[in-house]
């Protein structure tokens, strides 16, 4: 053993090798168009019906990383619990690299279903009930531009740095990014991004208070892959982030309908609808044209990804977990799926994991924790929006 660690040095070396591969590429950035704004203008002007997007150059990166991954022998890991977690992560990384090589082909779509799953009848029903239960959305309010939102994010990050000095957590405006997203330890903001002021706090709790907080906590663990994310972590992470929006009272009717529309758009894509058909369905349902384009772009990018169904699915699963007397405490230790929670709990009971360095800011607010307690009894997701219960 190494020091007081329950893991052997050899086991930890495998973990670090996987974490290094995982950190060396951003899967999400590589499947996100760099020209989405230009494509939106062309599409909305009626000059194209099936947009063709441009992506970041891959060069030989996937092949090189595949070779590195092939050199990591996860079968040598001695600790049974850690071995299970690392084998699953190894498979996921291999699948992501295969998807990058298949970008903009039919194979990408099929591999995406393998990685993220599709839309079950139950999830589709939840989405349809949201849209039926929320018949109106709030009018557009006072927008913040990218610089204003970046300033708020920097201030929020400053709060967390006061709690744990020396942590790596940043926010920056990047010209090659559309919208707002987290990559590693950085909140990336596209220069053309606009965020409604009434959504700013919720978005900060989503991106900074969940994604960046769990990244910091995970990297502080003996198991470093908890910082980059164990296999299948995305769904639970996004569900947890949306619960942060609920907790702060910032889940708006528009936002919840957006998450439901993403599920139905994924379903339409898997069912064979064209980009234009999926867009028309949203516009016919009352979604503003610009928002409809963005929703469809996110689903049809790179050949078609089912990732956007995981937001609502993650919320459904976490609410069921809370309703079954579960709690969120261990989920702050790093990035992992709810399915792996029993394994993480076992490692924690063995003293193999460190306490979280940070907790989301909203947990200090009794009103926020009350909202989470109330939300755990919700069966119709449209009730998550205050005023729609």
ABEGO torsion letter per residue (X at the ends): XBEABABBAAAAAAAAAAAAAAAABBAAAAABBAAAAAAAAAAAAGABABBBBBBBBAEAAAAAAAAAAAABBAAABABAAAAAAAAAAAAAAAAAAAAAAABGBAAAAAAAAAAAEBBBAAAAAAAAAAAAABABBBBBBBBBBAAAAAAAAAAAAAAAAAABBGBBBBBBBBAABBEBBBBEABBBBBAABBBBAAAAAAAAAAAAAAAAAAAAAAAABABAAAAAEBBGAAAAAAAAAAAAAAAAGABBAAAAAAAAAAAAAAAAAAAGBBAAAAAAAAAAAGBBAAAAAAAAAAAABGGEBAAAAAAAAAAAAAAAAAAAGBBAAAAAAEBBBAAAAAAAAAAAAAGABBBBABBBAAAABAAAAAAAAAAAABABAAAABBGAX
